[in-house]
Amino acid sequence: MTTATMTERQRILLETTIARDKAEALLKGLVDAKTRSEKYLAETNQLDAMKQVTGRSSMDNAIVSTRRMIDTLNRTLSQLKDQLSDEDFEVLGR
């Protein structure tokens, strides 16, 4: 492999790691928002219309989708890391 290719892989690894970290923060925010929303609905004796119709709230759908995205990013990171040498990890600060 050429140095340029390795530099590109390193860049992709870093960008994918950043995207995964942002997705994990988003997931935490979604779970927190769902908890607050469910608490509010219970306190005000309201029902989630979407959940009544589909069995899942829009927050549930967003959480499931975000978890899938994180799983995909983690698989991609694993594949990328398998292609890197020890020197590449040193350059990446790992």
N, C-alpha and C positions, 0 to 999 in steps of 0.2 A: 504494500500500500504506500501511496505517496504521502508526503507531509501535508499537502493541500487537502487530500481526502481525510486524513486524520483530523485536521483542523476543522473541517466541515462536520465531521462526526461529533467532535467535541462541542461545537456550537449547537448542534441539534440536541445533544444530550443536555446541555445547560438550558436551552429554551424549553425542552420538554419537561425538565425538572421544575422550572418556574411555572409552567402551565399547570402541572400537577399540584404544586403547592397552592396556587390560586384556586384551583378546583376544590381542594380540601378546605380552604378557608370559606369558599362559597357554600360547601356542604354544611359546615358548622353553622353558618348564618341561616341557611334554610331550615335546619333542624330547630334552631332557636326560634325562628319566626313561626314555624309550625306549632311549637309549644305555646308561644304567646297567643297565636290565633285560636288554638283550641281552648285555651283558658278563657279568652274573651268570649268566644261563642258559648261556652258553658255558663259563664257569669251572666250573659244577656239572654240565656235560654233560646239561642238561635241554632239553626242547623246549617251545615255546609251543604248547599244545594248540589254541587257537583258530586260530593261524596254520596249523597242520597241517591243520585241517579246512576253513577258509575261504580260506586263502591270504593273509590279512591278520590282524595281531594287533589286539587291542582298542586298543592305543596307536596303531597305524597309522590305525584308524578315527577315533579322537579327533583326531589331527593333521589328517586330511583334512577333518573336520567344522569344526575351528577355522579352517583356512585358508579354507574357503568362507564362514564367518561374517565373517572379516576382509575378504574380497573384497566381500561384500555391504555391509559398513559403509563401505568405501572408495568404492563406487559411490554410496551414499547421501550421503556427505560431498561428493562431487563435485557431485551434483545440488543439494545445499543451497547450496554455495558459488556455483554459477552464479546463484542467485537473490538473492544478497546484493550490496549496493552497497559502494563503497569506504568509505563512512562506517561501514557495519556492521562491516567488517573492522577499522577503527580502534577501534571500541568493543570488539571481541573481542581487541584487542591483537595483531593479525596485521600 
